[in-house]
Amino acid sequence: MSRKGTVSPTPAQKRWLARGLTQAGGKLPLFDEEGREVPKRTIEACLAAGWAEPWARNPIKPDWLVCRLTQSGREAIGGRE
């Protein structure tokens, strides 16, 4: 649990969210470090917690959800703005 009483990200969620710290606009990747698609449940859980937000639509792959890290997500993983 975090100080605010909310659920903390799981290790997998933290890894995904942390990758947004180094990307322009906090863009979160669609694929992990090994080239596998990030599990939809990881993305959905982070969206539901407010740690990520939908950002852009991918016209080539409309079923892919392109997200970015929120300030809440940065705080949840101990990152800075």
N, C-alpha and C positions, 0 to 999 in steps of 0.2 A: 504494500500500500504506500502511496505517496503521502506527503504532508497534507494535501488537500482532501484526503480520504477517498480518492479515486483509485481505480485499479492501475497498477503499473504495467508497462508493456512486457510481454514475454521476451525471452532472449531472441527469438526469430523476429519478432516485431521490432525490437531495438536495433537489430542488424539492418533491417530494411529502412527504418526511419533514419538511422545514422548516415546512410548513404546520401540522403538529401542535404546534409550539412555542407557538402562540398560542391553541390550542383547549383547552377544559376537558378534563382527563384525558388530554390528548395525542391526542385524536381526529383521525384522518387522514381527509381528504375522499374521497368517492367520485368526484368530478368535478374536473377541472382548472380553472384560472382562466378558461378560455374556455367552460366548460360541457360539455366532452367527458369521457366516462367515463375514469378513470385506467386505463391498460392493465393487464390481469390479470397479465401477465408482470412488470411493475414491482412490483406488490403481492406476487406470489409470491416474487420475488427478495429483497425486503426481509424477508419472513417467514422465508425460508430462512437469511438472514444474521443473524437475530435483532434486526434494527433496528425491526421492527414485530411486533405480536402480535394475533391475533384478539381482538375485544373483545365484540361483541354481534351477535346475529342480527337481521336485518331481516325481520319477519313478512310484510311486503308484497312484498318482493323477496328471497326466500330465497337466490337465487344471488349476491347482493351480499355481499361480505365486508367487514364494518365492522371496522376495525383501529385500534390506537392505537400511538403512538410508545413505544418502550422506552428505558430508560436507555442501552443500547448504541446505539440509534439517535440519541439526543441527542449522545452522544460522537462518533459517526461523522460528524455534520454540524457539530460544534463548538458545539452548543447547551448551555445550562445547565439545571439542574433547576429 
